[in-house]
Amino acid sequence: MAKLEIENFEEFKKLEGKQLPDGDWMTVNQEMINDFAKATGDFQWIHVDAEKAKKHSPFKKPVAHGFMSVSLISKMLEGSIHVKSAQMGVNYGLNKVRFPSPVLVDSRLRLVGSISNIENYGDTGLKVTWNCTIEIEGSEKPACVAEFLSLMFE
């Protein structure tokens, strides 16, 4: 399904309760995992040491950080929907976050989501509750399931 292009907030509000187009697949490579480790200071070997993972991990490969998966939601949403009149958007929070399946290095992920709630926020904003599932190509279980909250302003 193609990316949704929405003109303004009035049109966007009509999407409450609706499914978003499935996102494009993106590959999580070792460089991304290493960069996330550098940004967070989480250098646990399961993420960054391919040789040790091959020998000692039940997955036999490095695994992305769970918080890396959830941090991709904002970017993945950009691939599914664009509200032209929005001047700014910010992350507001998360609810009910789970990591049902590990993301092995070189896995392909995509976002499947819907908009569960849209409410006015201040004079020019909206608070949006997104139901987000990050699928792993070829896996029955997703990488991440989260209720993601954002603010958008016209």
Contacts in CASP RR format, 6 or more apart in sequence:
PFRMAT RR
TARGET T0000
AUTHOR 0000-0000-0000
METHOD contacts of the structure
MODEL  1
MAKLEIENFEEFKKLEGKQLPDGDWMTVNQEMINDFAKATGDFQWIHVDA
EKAKKHSPFKKPVAHGFMSVSLISKMLEGSIHVKSAQMGVNYGLNKVRFP
SPVLVDSRLRLVGSISNIENYGDTGLKVTWNCTIEIEGSEKPACVAEFLS
LMFE
1 21 0 8 1.000
1 22 0 8 1.000
2 21 0 8 1.000
3 21 0 8 1.000
3 79 0 8 1.000
3 80 0 8 1.000
3 81 0 8 1.000
3 82 0 8 1.000
4 15 0 8 1.000
4 20 0 8 1.000
4 21 0 8 1.000
4 80 0 8 1.000
4 81 0 8 1.000
4 82 0 8 1.000
5 82 0 8 1.000
5 84 0 8 1.000
6 12 0 8 1.000
6 15 0 8 1.000
6 81 0 8 1.000
6 82 0 8 1.000
6 83 0 8 1.000
6 84 0 8 1.000
7 83 0 8 1.000
7 84 0 8 1.000
7 85 0 8 1.000
8 83 0 8 1.000
8 84 0 8 1.000
8 85 0 8 1.000
8 154 0 8 1.000
9 83 0 8 1.000
9 85 0 8 1.000
9 86 0 8 1.000
9 125 0 8 1.000
9 126 0 8 1.000
9 152 0 8 1.000
9 154 0 8 1.000
12 83 0 8 1.000
12 118 0 8 1.000
12 126 0 8 1.000
13 118 0 8 1.000
13 126 0 8 1.000
15 81 0 8 1.000
15 115 0 8 1.000
15 118 0 8 1.000
16 115 0 8 1.000
16 116 0 8 1.000
16 117 0 8 1.000
16 118 0 8 1.000
17 114 0 8 1.000
17 115 0 8 1.000
17 116 0 8 1.000
17 117 0 8 1.000
18 114 0 8 1.000
18 115 0 8 1.000
19 113 0 8 1.000
19 114 0 8 1.000
20 77 0 8 1.000
20 80 0 8 1.000
20 81 0 8 1.000
20 111 0 8 1.000
20 112 0 8 1.000
20 113 0 8 1.000
20 114 0 8 1.000
20 115 0 8 1.000
21 80 0 8 1.000
21 81 0 8 1.000
22 80 0 8 1.000
22 110 0 8 1.000
22 111 0 8 1.000
22 112 0 8 1.000
23 76 0 8 1.000
23 79 0 8 1.000
23 80 0 8 1.000
23 110 0 8 1.000
23 111 0 8 1.000
23 112 0 8 1.000
24 79 0 8 1.000
24 110 0 8 1.000
25 108 0 8 1.000
25 109 0 8 1.000
25 110 0 8 1.000
25 137 0 8 1.000
26 72 0 8 1.000
26 76 0 8 1.000
26 108 0 8 1.000
26 109 0 8 1.000
26 110 0 8 1.000
27 106 0 8 1.000
27 107 0 8 1.000
27 108 0 8 1.000
27 109 0 8 1.000
28 64 0 8 1.000
28 68 0 8 1.000
28 103 0 8 1.000
28 105 0 8 1.000
28 106 0 8 1.000
28 107 0 8 1.000
28 108 0 8 1.000
28 109 0 8 1.000
29 105 0 8 1.000
29 106 0 8 1.000
30 50 0 8 1.000
30 62 0 8 1.000
30 105 0 8 1.000
30 106 0 8 1.000
32 64 0 8 1.000
32 68 0 8 1.000
33 47 0 8 1.000
33 48 0 8 1.000
33 62 0 8 1.000
33 64 0 8 1.000
33 65 0 8 1.000
33 68 0 8 1.000
33 105 0 8 1.000
34 48 0 8 1.000
36 42 0 8 1.000
36 47 0 8 1.000
36 64 0 8 1.000
36 65 0 8 1.000
36 67 0 8 1.000
36 68 0 8 1.000
36 71 0 8 1.000
37 43 0 8 1.000
37 47 0 8 1.000
37 48 0 8 1.000
37 65 0 8 1.000
40 65 0 8 1.000
40 67 0 8 1.000
42 65 0 8 1.000
45 52 0 8 1.000
45 53 0 8 1.000
45 56 0 8 1.000
46 53 0 8 1.000
46 57 0 8 1.000
46 62 0 8 1.000
46 63 0 8 1.000
47 62 0 8 1.000
47 63 0 8 1.000
47 64 0 8 1.000
47 65 0 8 1.000
48 62 0 8 1.000
49 62 0 8 1.000
50 61 0 8 1.000
50 62 0 8 1.000
50 105 0 8 1.000
53 59 0 8 1.000
53 60 0 8 1.000
53 61 0 8 1.000
53 62 0 8 1.000
53 63 0 8 1.000
54 60 0 8 1.000
54 61 0 8 1.000
57 63 0 8 1.000
59 102 0 8 1.000
59 104 0 8 1.000
61 104 0 8 1.000
61 105 0 8 1.000
61 106 0 8 1.000
62 104 0 8 1.000
62 105 0 8 1.000
63 102 0 8 1.000
63 103 0 8 1.000
63 104 0 8 1.000
63 105 0 8 1.000
64 102 0 8 1.000
64 103 0 8 1.000
64 104 0 8 1.000
64 105 0 8 1.000
64 107 0 8 1.000
64 143 0 8 1.000
66 99 0 8 1.000
66 103 0 8 1.000
66 143 0 8 1.000
66 144 0 8 1.000
68 103 0 8 1.000
69 99 0 8 1.000
69 103 0 8 1.000
69 109 0 8 1.000
69 134 0 8 1.000
69 143 0 8 1.000
69 144 0 8 1.000
70 94 0 8 1.000
70 97 0 8 1.000
70 99 0 8 1.000
70 134 0 8 1.000
70 144 0 8 1.000
70 146 0 8 1.000
72 109 0 8 1.000
72 111 0 8 1.000
72 134 0 8 1.000
73 111 0 8 1.000
73 130 0 8 1.000
73 132 0 8 1.000
73 134 0 8 1.000
73 144 0 8 1.000
73 146 0 8 1.000
73 148 0 8 1.000
74 91 0 8 1.000
74 150 0 8 1.000
76 109 0 8 1.000
76 110 0 8 1.000
76 111 0 8 1.000
76 132 0 8 1.000
76 134 0 8 1.000
77 111 0 8 1.000
77 130 0 8 1.000
77 132 0 8 1.000
77 148 0 8 1.000
77 150 0 8 1.000
79 111 0 8 1.000
80 111 0 8 1.000
80 113 0 8 1.000
83 152 0 8 1.000
85 154 0 8 1.000
86 152 0 8 1.000
86 153 0 8 1.000
86 154 0 8 1.000
87 153 0 8 1.000
87 154 0 8 1.000
88 152 0 8 1.000
88 153 0 8 1.000
89 150 0 8 1.000
89 151 0 8 1.000
89 152 0 8 1.000
89 153 0 8 1.000
90 150 0 8 1.000
90 151 0 8 1.000
91 148 0 8 1.000
91 149 0 8 1.000
91 150 0 8 1.000
92 127 0 8 1.000
92 149 0 8 1.000
92 150 0 8 1.000
92 151 0 8 1.000
93 148 0 8 1.000
93 149 0 8 1.000
93 150 0 8 1.000
94 146 0 8 1.000
94 147 0 8 1.000
94 148 0 8 1.000
94 149 0 8 1.000
95 129 0 8 1.000
95 146 0 8 1.000
95 147 0 8 1.000
95 149 0 8 1.000
96 145 0 8 1.000
96 146 0 8 1.000
96 147 0 8 1.000
97 144 0 8 1.000
97 145 0 8 1.000
97 146 0 8 1.000
97 147 0 8 1.000
98 144 0 8 1.000
98 145 0 8 1.000
98 146 0 8 1.000
99 143 0 8 1.000
99 144 0 8 1.000
100 141 0 8 1.000
100 142 0 8 1.000
100 143 0 8 1.000
100 144 0 8 1.000
100 145 0 8 1.000
101 136 0 8 1.000
101 139 0 8 1.000
101 141 0 8 1.000
101 142 0 8 1.000
101 143 0 8 1.000
102 143 0 8 1.000
103 109 0 8 1.000
103 136 0 8 1.000
103 143 0 8 1.000
107 136 0 8 1.000
107 137 0 8 1.000
107 139 0 8 1.000
107 143 0 8 1.000
108 136 0 8 1.000
108 137 0 8 1.000
109 134 0 8 1.000
109 135 0 8 1.000
109 136 0 8 1.000
109 137 0 8 1.000
109 143 0 8 1.000
110 134 0 8 1.000
110 135 0 8 1.000
110 137 0 8 1.000
111 132 0 8 1.000
111 133 0 8 1.000
111 134 0 8 1.000
111 135 0 8 1.000
112 132 0 8 1.000
112 133 0 8 1.000
112 134 0 8 1.000
112 135 0 8 1.000
113 130 0 8 1.000
113 131 0 8 1.000
113 132 0 8 1.000
113 133 0 8 1.000
114 130 0 8 1.000
114 131 0 8 1.000
115 128 0 8 1.000
115 129 0 8 1.000
115 130 0 8 1.000
115 131 0 8 1.000
116 129 0 8 1.000
116 130 0 8 1.000
116 131 0 8 1.000
116 147 0 8 1.000
117 127 0 8 1.000
117 128 0 8 1.000
117 129 0 8 1.000
118 126 0 8 1.000
118 127 0 8 1.000
118 128 0 8 1.000
118 129 0 8 1.000
119 126 0 8 1.000
119 127 0 8 1.000
120 126 0 8 1.000
120 127 0 8 1.000
121 127 0 8 1.000
121 151 0 8 1.000
124 153 0 8 1.000
124 154 0 8 1.000
125 151 0 8 1.000
125 152 0 8 1.000
125 153 0 8 1.000
125 154 0 8 1.000
126 151 0 8 1.000
126 152 0 8 1.000
126 153 0 8 1.000
127 149 0 8 1.000
127 150 0 8 1.000
127 151 0 8 1.000
128 149 0 8 1.000
128 150 0 8 1.000
128 151 0 8 1.000
128 152 0 8 1.000
129 147 0 8 1.000
129 148 0 8 1.000
129 149 0 8 1.000
130 147 0 8 1.000
130 148 0 8 1.000
130 149 0 8 1.000
130 150 0 8 1.000
131 147 0 8 1.000
132 144 0 8 1.000
132 145 0 8 1.000
132 146 0 8 1.000
132 147 0 8 1.000
132 148 0 8 1.000
133 142 0 8 1.000
133 144 0 8 1.000
133 145 0 8 1.000
134 142 0 8 1.000
134 143 0 8 1.000
134 144 0 8 1.000
134 145 0 8 1.000
135 142 0 8 1.000
135 143 0 8 1.000
136 142 0 8 1.000
136 143 0 8 1.000
END
